[in-house]
Amino acid sequence: MARHEIEANFPAHRVLNTDLSVVVTSDGKRLGELTISKGSIDWRRSKHHAAVKLRWEQFDKLMEQWAGGALA
């Protein structure tokens, strides 16, 4: 089973104009970086320049679809 590690940088205050950044690794290999902001959640895979960006409403809909309606 893969060993996952998460490194997070939290702002010292409420997130207003500063994004929250989380680096995710698996077995010592960087999978990517999750960036959380007021308006969206972004996932940038390792060695990729472009991030997948979802507005919070899009993210909510995606999670609901992924869960097969179990969240309702």
HELIX and SHEET records of a PDB file:
HELIX    1   1 TRP A   56  TRP A   66  1                                  11    
SHEET    1   A 5 HIS A   4  ASN A   9  0                                        
SHEET    2   A 5 LEU A  20  SER A  26 -1                                        
SHEET    3   A 5 LYS A  29  ILE A  36 -1                                        
SHEET    4   A 5 SER A  40  ARG A  45 -1                                        
SHEET    5   A 5 VAL A  52  ARG A  55 -1                                        
END                                                                             
